[in-house]
Amino acid sequence: MTRKTSPLGLAAILAALSGVVALAALAVRSGAGDFRVGRLEEINERNFYFCPPRHLSTLIRPGESLIVRPRNISPGLLERLEFRMEIATRDDRPYRMVRTPYAKGEASWRFDETGQYVLSIGVRDTRHGGERALRKADVFVAPGIKHAGQMSSQAAADMAPSRASKMVRETAGAAILLALGISALAAFRSRLRLGWIMLIAFPAGVGIWTCLSLAVLILHVGCSGWLMGCLVGALCVAGASAAAWGGGWTFRDIRNLLLFFAGFLAAAVLLARFDFSMLMWDSWRYLIFGRRLAFFGGLEHAANYPREYGVLAALTQSMSVFLDLDFFAVLQPLLCLSTFGFVGWSLYERWREGGRSAFASAGFVVVLLACVLTAYMPAASSVWLLPNTFTGVFLLLALVVLAESISKGSRPLLALGCLFTICSSFCRIEGPIAALAILAAYFVVKRPDRDDLRLFYVPYFLAVAAWNVTIWAAFDISGGSEFLTVPKMVVMLGANAAVLAAAVACQRRQRIDRFLRSCVRLLPGFLLAVGIGVGLKDYHHAGCNLLSLAENLFAAGYWGGLWLMMLLLLPFALLAGRFRGERFFGFAILVMFLMTFDLFLFRPSWLRVHVMDSGNRMFIHYYMLLAYFIGCKLANAGEQGTQTT
Amino acid sequence: MNCSFDDLLSVLRSIPGATLWLGLAAVLLPLWVVLLCSRRARGLRAEMLPAVFLLVAAITIALNLSLLVGSGDERTWKEFRPAEGTLFARSLELPLNAYTCGNESLLFLDGYLGGRTLVVSRGGGRRIWDDNGSYLVSAETGKELIFAEIEFADYDDHLSERQVELLLRRRHYGVGIPGRNYAVFVMERRQGSGKVYLFSDGSAFYVLPEALVPEVAGLQIGEGK
């Protein structure tokens, strides 16, 4: 028998939690230290990250000079060689390019403006004549970077921030986001299970941080550490107060919550200590994008990034400026850890509901997660700064939470599902189109009522419209961007407005409701027909794209045996009884897959066999969704009955 | 570009543990049909489905772990991970052979880095690097730059001309062998002759002076170190 806490006691404990966060934040500030910035003295394997297959990359700060000084060359040859640099901008259009004159022994260039540059190194042999292009490198000049360059000399290593200081900051950042999520969810303790609150808290914290940052950017009030700190603090206090007022907490709950908090921070410390993070290709762009937003406090200095990249990954990395870090490395691994934990917990609950023993249920979850996490792509994408990982996490959470909200009629879950849907749509430029699958599935399985409008359709539409209109107003998208074009913007806003209008119309007339929902039910068939039609029209293109995709998923080894396992298990899973929320979940997954395949057929460029291929990366969105679906179905292996949603 | 049944077969054959998966599918398919159709077997679903899951999961985990540690298959996690490159490195002596394969020109450099075969495919003027092409094309001189990729294959597993042809046909413009290192090959073409700049994966750089890819046989190798 557990004893209920008094609101006062709960408030005291939550205040203590806030105190921990405040102390952590204080440690961040005090641990900043005085880091002098050195310069990159030579390019070698240690001071450049090597981005396969073609590029070296380095991160420096404005005003830094990059000096190329070759090594491992015989003195005789070095005496004959002259070097120069060719620097081209990447994030400005039209492209600008400058060349330094040839210089003996080394070449250098000072980067004064933040941005992304491509550095080509040329060499000339003075004896034989003739130029040689040596190497290309991406140079990312980001504001507020402390540890400029990845210097190899001992002196530079001495200037680097201490490992302990970095670990403290990273952990403090994780604690802030976790506290933000817990305080937001704690108010709904009476309607949410504790396991859910704990495991969803971090993604919810990330989502709330994203929405706060978006609001600040859209309102042009100047994004600063103080402002964001005040907003986060105010939300934490409001959440704690609401939790104290709402009650529903027991001492046992709070003990478990504190244990979870401590365990989570321990995980953050370990991840910060062993830093598995991978930065490649677009990772750098998201990092610069986020740092620009936070450093300059708005969209004015964001260059072209907002119209080419989804904003969520950048906004999460904007925290690195406030935390005095170069890169907030533990965020994405912790987000994935939380999500895998949530998936495991949720599946465990479903297996237990199916009447199985705790041992069997836990064993099933462990085996399923082992299948997923022993494959390269799921494991690598957990530590690789990619918008696809964020998309996959938030799509999964949105679907699971909304399915639960439908089956239980829970308003807090509906609001939470809306938050995750908004987050999933901000991960990539075309996110609002992908999120249509969620909206369509929700529309099909549940007749929209007032709560749905108030807590789901309207907030979602307002968030998407506000951000896209802001970009439209601030940037020229009429031909300056390959990613966000006027037709794409019109389709995104129009389709989402149409869904909102349909939801409003369905409330008025039952006949309209039936008609519209019947139409949306035909969406998978329509997408399939479009795919077949386009595929037949250009079957070489379609065939080669599908073949490349098949090779990526099944043969290249990036996914191990994961997708083959899914293919073999799916027919068996479909033999099992329906689980709670299956119609919603299944419809959304089906529409997402069909939309993705249609996208592959429509896109003019070719898919290729490579780990970074666009099609290969898009399946990061879906592997956990499908694994979760199969797990839920197998939990009902013995059931013959059906559920309503 | 073509996409033939041969290509599909070659993809299927290259699935790690293809025989095992095929055997598993051959066992599971009849079982699935029985579970679907037989009224008596329906009662066994509660026991059979978890058992099938465990069987497939065990094979998946074993395969994933073999890829992780590199046993049983040449592709490992290590090869998918970013490697580190150096700017200058060893000198090389490369015997060269050139082949022409349809519209694609191929350049073989046997003995590269002590035991690898270098397959160069020419891009035929296409923009291979979507994001890099714009700044690499030199409008100033009006020279046409052609980009292609270089793929590495194990020397022992020397690719035949036919295999390379299939490789190129399937991959449109010579996109690389998965899990392999890549490099960039740039040819500067000027009225039938030109320079070829060759970038390796960072372990060496080479200049093949005044050469055009279809005519490279007998080329002199530029001085390295």
Interface residues (C-beta under 8 A of the other chain):
Chain A: I43 N44 E45 R46 F48 Y49 F50 C51 P52 P53 R54 L56 P70 R71 N72 I73 S74 L77 A88 R90 Y95 M97 V118 I121 D125 H128 G130 R132 A133 L134 R135 K136 M278 M280 F364 V367 L368 A370 C371 T374 A375 Y376 A380 Y539 H540 G543 C544 L547 S548 A550 E551 N552 F554 A555 A556 G557 Y558 G560 G561 L562 L564 M565 L568 L569 P571 F572 A573 L575 A576 S605 W606 R608 V609 H610 V611 L634 A637 G638 Q640
Chain B: M1 N2 C3 D7 L8 V11 L12 S14 I15 P16 G17 W21 L24 A25 L28 W32 L35 L36 R42 R45 A46 M48 L49 P50 V52 F53 L54 V56 A57 I59 T60 I61 L63 N64 L65 L67 L68 D73 R75 W77 F80 R81 P82 A83 E84 G85 T86 L87 F88 A89 W129 D130 N132 S134 Y135 E149 R170 R171 H172 Y173 V175 G176 I177 P178 G179 N181 Y182 A183 V184 V186 K195 Y197 F199 D201 G202 F205 V207 P209 G222 E223 K225
